[in-house]
Amino acid sequence: MNSFAVSQNREVFALPGKVNSPLSKGTHILIKEGAKLVDSITDILDELNIKFEATNEKESPITLKGEERVVFEMIESDGTHLEEIILKSNFAQPVINKIILNLQLNGLIREITPSCFAKC
């Protein structure tokens, strides 16, 4: 595990990635070396003994229809490139750009790298 974190008496958490992705190799090594595996915020809160109570206030869900729904369903939680969305949807790029912007403004997706979007 990261010796610097250990020497500073810090917890090390790691979020696992796709098994076959070279981008996940670092976090998988950390987990093998003893980092706490995290798959939700609850894992971190429990480990740090933080009590958190969610409020009952719920925002009204956003209903997606037509092309917006199609595009949203194409986007993976770990990211989907804009070119892939355009190719798979067969929608014109200006239409895709408008949909992507609306999904971002509604807090449903985020840009994780240039032209690569993931569900929030």
C-alpha positions in Angstrom: 0.0 0.0 0.0 1.1 3.6 -0.4 3.8 4.0 2.3 3.4 7.7 2.3 -0.3 7.4 3.3 0.6 4.8 6.0 3.4 7.0 7.4 0.9 9.9 7.7 -1.6 7.6 9.4 -4.1 8.0 6.6 -6.8 5.6 5.4 -6.4 4.5 1.8 -9.6 3.8 -0.2 -9.8 2.5 -3.7 -12.6 2.2 -6.2 -12.3 -0.9 -8.3 -12.5 -0.5 -12.1 -13.1 -2.9 -15.0 -11.1 -6.0 -14.7 -9.8 -5.9 -18.3 -9.0 -2.2 -18.3 -5.3 -1.1 -18.0 -6.6 2.1 -16.4 -7.8 0.1 -13.4 -4.5 -1.6 -12.7 -3.4 1.0 -10.1 -6.5 0.8 -7.9 -6.5 -3.0 -8.1 -2.9 -3.1 -6.8 -3.9 -0.8 -3.9 -6.8 -3.1 -3.0 -4.5 -6.2 -3.1 -2.1 -4.3 -0.8 -4.8 -3.6 1.8 -6.6 -0.5 0.7 -10.3 -0.4 1.6 -12.4 -1.4 -1.3 -15.1 1.2 -1.9 -18.3 0.7 -4.0 -20.4 3.3 -2.4 -20.2 6.4 -0.1 -21.5 4.2 2.7 -18.2 2.3 2.8 -16.2 5.4 3.5 -18.7 6.8 6.0 -18.8 3.5 7.9 -15.0 3.2 7.9 -14.6 6.7 9.3 -17.5 6.2 11.8 -19.4 9.1 10.3 -23.2 9.0 10.8 -25.2 10.5 8.0 -28.9 10.6 7.7 -30.4 11.3 4.4 -33.3 13.8 4.3 -36.7 12.9 3.0 -36.6 15.8 0.5 -36.6 14.4 -3.0 -36.3 16.3 -6.2 -38.9 15.4 -8.7 -37.3 12.9 -11.2 -36.6 14.1 -14.7 -38.5 12.2 -17.3 -36.5 11.5 -20.4 -38.3 10.9 -23.7 -37.4 10.0 -27.2 -33.9 10.9 -28.4 -32.8 12.1 -24.9 -33.7 8.7 -23.4 -31.8 6.8 -26.2 -28.6 8.9 -25.7 -28.8 8.7 -21.9 -29.1 4.9 -22.0 -26.0 4.7 -24.2 -23.9 6.4 -21.6 -22.1 4.1 -19.3 -21.3 4.9 -15.6 -17.6 4.6 -16.3 -17.8 6.7 -19.5 -18.7 6.7 -23.1 -17.0 8.7 -25.8 -19.0 11.2 -27.9 -18.0 9.6 -31.2 -19.4 6.3 -29.9 -22.7 7.9 -29.1 -22.9 9.5 -32.5 -22.1 6.3 -34.3 -24.5 4.1 -32.3 -27.4 6.5 -32.3 -27.3 7.6 -35.9 -28.4 11.1 -34.7 -26.8 14.2 -36.2 -24.0 15.6 -34.2 -25.8 18.9 -33.5 -28.7 16.9 -32.1 -26.3 14.9 -29.9 -24.6 18.0 -28.7 -27.9 19.6 -27.6 -28.9 16.4 -25.8 -25.6 16.0 -24.1 -25.7 19.6 -22.9 -29.3 19.2 -21.5 -28.3 16.0 -19.7 -25.3 17.8 -18.2 -27.5 20.8 -17.1 -30.0 18.4 -15.5 -27.2 16.8 -13.5 -27.6 13.3 -15.1 -24.2 13.1 -16.8 -20.8 14.7 -16.4 -17.8 15.1 -18.7 -15.0 13.0 -17.2 -12.5 13.6 -20.0 -12.8 15.7 -23.1 -15.7 14.4 -25.2 -16.2 11.4 -22.8 -19.3 11.4 -20.6 -20.5 9.3 -17.6 -23.7 9.0 -15.7 -23.8 10.9 -12.4 
